[in-house]
Amino acid sequence: MKPTLYTYWRSSAAYRVRIALNLKGIDYNAVPVSLGEGEHRQEKYREINPQMLVPFFDDGEVATGQSMAILEHLEESYNDLPLVPADKLARAQVRSFCLSICCDIHPLNNLRVMQYLKGPLDIGDEEFLTWYAHWIDEGYRYAEQFAKEHSSDGRFVFGDNATLADVFLIPQSYNAHRFKVPLDDYPTLVSIEKACNKLPAFKAASPETQPDALL
Ligand SMILES: N[C@@H](CCC(=O)N[C@@H](CS)C(=O)NCC(=O)O)C(=O)O
């Protein structure tokens, strides 16, 4: 059975999984769930993913939400083209980089946080953008230092191959551009983003190329 990915074009967590599936050459069915229309909060989707978030992945053997859990499952089950290094220390370093984005930046800036800040807490657009940029900067200072130390030549975050570190970085940088956060202080991250976005696996996963994209 072809795996199914419940996805939304602008979801950066789903974007991570799309990149990894493409890098590994895994064919999948994409089922769009419109966050814009609140489809993820409807009963029909809650029956699929009780957490009511995207992404959600189902390959018949494993059905799970949470991008990191999905990506770990892909590593364990479809590892002809691994996205984590073989060396134990390197593997821990790559995972640590991923979690710095997944746990320490993304949750502070996602849709429901934005809706809560702008709704019940009555924060204006300008203040929201300041909030957004603050958490990107907090995380990217470390990310830049990490990439400078571990990238071989400014094409990938770690060494000279795509790893999960790139899978997490590229969607986060897409979000930063979307919310007009200047990335000039992070030249290594910008160089990696440019290089990765030239590769077919990253291009085919990009929000604008998704069938549900509203451009
Ligand atoms: N930690 C989760 C985050 C999932 C998540 O927050 N997804 C967002 C889209 S990127 C979502 O579904 N948001 C809906 C909402 O905030 O209401 C993961 O990595 O999969």
Ligand as a Chemical Component Dictionary entry (heavy atoms), coordinates in Angstrom:
data_LIG
# 
_chem_comp.id                   LIG 
_chem_comp.type                 NON-POLYMER 
_chem_comp.pdbx_formal_charge   0 
_chem_comp.three_letter_code    LIG 
# 
loop_
_chem_comp_atom.comp_id 
_chem_comp_atom.atom_id 
_chem_comp_atom.alt_atom_id 
_chem_comp_atom.type_symbol 
_chem_comp_atom.charge 
_chem_comp_atom.model_Cartn_x 
_chem_comp_atom.model_Cartn_y 
_chem_comp_atom.model_Cartn_z 
_chem_comp_atom.pdbx_ordinal 
LIG N1  N1  N 0 5.063  19.039 16.869 1  
LIG C1  C1  C 0 4.152  18.829 15.776 2  
LIG C2  C2  C 0 3.605  20.149 15.339 3  
LIG C3  C3  C 0 2.415  19.990 14.433 4  
LIG C4  C4  C 0 1.775  21.327 14.153 5  
LIG O1  O1  O 0 1.772  22.240 14.989 6  
LIG N2  N2  N 0 1.233  21.437 12.947 7  
LIG C5  C5  C 0 0.619  22.676 12.586 8  
LIG C6  C6  C 0 0.958  23.037 11.154 9  
LIG S1  S1  S 0 2.689  23.289 10.947 10 
LIG C7  C7  C 0 -0.876 22.556 12.736 11 
LIG O2  O2  O 0 -1.464 21.544 12.423 12 
LIG N3  N3  N 0 -1.475 23.630 13.221 13 
LIG C8  C8  C 0 -2.863 23.718 13.409 14 
LIG C9  C9  C 0 -3.188 24.656 14.522 15 
LIG O3  O3  O 0 -2.253 25.233 15.096 16 
LIG O4  O4  O 0 -4.370 24.805 14.794 17 
LIG C10 C10 C 0 4.899  18.139 14.619 18 
LIG O5  O5  O 0 6.120  18.290 14.547 19 
LIG O6  O6  O 0 4.263  17.427 13.826 20 
# 
loop_
_chem_comp_bond.comp_id 
_chem_comp_bond.atom_id_1 
_chem_comp_bond.atom_id_2 
_chem_comp_bond.value_order 
_chem_comp_bond.pdbx_ordinal 
LIG N1  C1  SING 1  
LIG C1  C2  SING 2  
LIG C1  C10 SING 3  
LIG C2  C3  SING 4  
LIG C3  C4  SING 5  
LIG C4  O1  DOUB 6  
LIG C4  N2  SING 7  
LIG N2  C5  SING 8  
LIG C5  C6  SING 9  
LIG C5  C7  SING 10 
LIG C6  S1  SING 11 
LIG C7  O2  DOUB 12 
LIG C7  N3  SING 13 
LIG N3  C8  SING 14 
LIG C8  C9  SING 15 
LIG C9  O3  DOUB 16 
LIG C9  O4  SING 17 
LIG C10 O5  DOUB 18 
LIG C10 O6  SING 19 
# 
